[in-house]
């Protein structure tokens, strides 16, 4: 039996892709806002973490 047949049997399965997209978009926007608001000192500290 193909995988699509299993998905057709699940009630309300179409909501899961929308939840995933919304979650990904929210996290992405939050990371972008954090990156733009971070101070130069914080950025420098994060840059040097792998080298320390």
C-alpha positions, 0 to 999 in steps of 0.5 A: 500500500502506498504512503498516500493511502495512509494519509488519506485515511487520517482525519484533518491531515491537511492542517499539519503542513500549515502548522509546520509552515507557520512554525518555521516562519515564526522561528525564522522571523524571530531569528532574523529580528534577533540577528538585527537587534544584537549588539556588536559586542554580542556578535563578536562574542559569538564569532569567537565561541568556536575558537575558544 
